[in-house]
Amino acid sequence: MSVLDINKIDFIGTDRQTGEVILTISDHINWDDTQYHLSALQEKINAYLNFIDSEEIYKEYPNAIGKKLIVQITGKYHINKEGHEFIEKVAAFLNNGDIGFEVKYGA
């Protein structure tokens, strides 16, 4: 699964140390076409938020009940300036609510 599979949650699991439920987006796209990449990320993030807001997460992953939820993007390629700006906006939005947000991009 990947950032392009809009109707799927790539990975979901519980962090053993914190008890937080991590919903991971697997981002394998390079940043050559920034607008395409940002559009794909936006769609995938929105799908994850819908999964949470609809409470479908609790049907599919009952261990999430009562736990802090974190949306995490794990990317293969180093993020560019436009991507970083987008991520900052998403982080500001999500971190002001009940959902945490983390990003890990490669080199």
C-alpha positions in Angstrom: 0.0 0.0 0.0 1.1 3.6 -0.6 0.1 7.2 -0.6 -1.6 6.5 -3.9 -4.0 3.9 -2.5 -6.5 6.5 -1.3 -9.1 4.0 0.0 -6.7 2.0 2.2 -4.9 2.6 5.5 -1.3 1.7 4.8 -0.3 0.7 8.3 -1.9 0.9 11.7 -0.5 -0.2 15.1 -0.1 0.7 18.7 3.2 2.1 20.0 4.2 -0.2 22.8 5.9 2.5 24.8 3.3 5.3 24.6 0.1 3.4 23.8 -0.6 5.8 21.0 -2.2 4.4 17.8 -0.1 5.3 14.8 -1.8 5.4 11.4 1.1 5.5 8.9 1.0 6.9 5.3 3.7 5.2 3.2 5.0 7.9 0.8 7.3 6.4 -1.9 6.9 9.3 -4.4 9.9 11.5 -5.3 9.4 15.2 -5.3 10.1 15.9 -9.0 6.5 16.7 -9.7 5.7 18.7 -6.5 2.1 19.5 -7.3 1.3 15.8 -8.1 2.9 14.8 -4.8 1.1 17.4 -2.7 -2.2 16.5 -4.3 -1.6 12.8 -3.5 -0.7 13.6 0.1 -3.7 15.9 0.5 -6.0 13.1 -0.7 -4.5 10.5 1.5 -4.5 12.7 4.6 -8.1 13.6 4.0 -8.9 9.9 3.7 -7.2 9.1 7.0 -9.1 12.0 8.7 -12.4 10.7 7.3 -11.5 7.2 8.6 -11.0 8.7 12.1 -13.9 11.2 12.0 -16.4 8.6 10.8 -15.2 6.4 13.7 -14.6 3.5 11.3 -11.2 3.3 12.9 -12.8 1.8 16.1 -14.7 -0.8 14.1 -11.6 -1.8 12.1 -9.1 -1.4 14.9 -10.8 -1.7 18.3 -7.5 -1.2 20.1 -7.8 2.5 19.2 -10.7 3.1 21.5 -9.6 5.6 24.1 -6.1 6.0 22.7 -4.3 9.1 21.3 -4.3 8.9 17.5 -1.3 9.9 15.4 -1.2 10.3 11.7 2.4 9.7 10.5 3.9 10.1 7.1 6.9 8.0 6.3 8.6 9.1 3.1 11.3 7.6 1.1 12.7 10.8 -0.4 14.0 14.0 1.2 11.2 16.5 1.2 11.5 19.7 -0.8 10.6 23.3 0.3 7.0 23.3 -1.0 6.4 19.9 0.7 7.9 21.1 4.0 5.6 24.2 3.9 2.5 21.9 3.2 3.5 19.6 6.1 3.9 22.6 8.4 0.3 23.7 7.6 -1.1 20.2 8.1 0.8 19.9 11.4 -0.5 23.2 12.7 -4.1 22.1 11.8 -3.9 18.6 13.3 -1.8 19.4 16.3 -4.4 22.0 17.4 -7.0 19.2 17.6 -7.2 15.7 19.1 -5.1 14.0 16.4 -1.3 14.1 16.5 0.9 14.4 13.4 4.4 13.2 12.7 6.6 13.2 9.6 9.7 11.1 8.8 11.3 11.6 5.4 14.5 9.9 4.1 17.6 11.5 2.7 
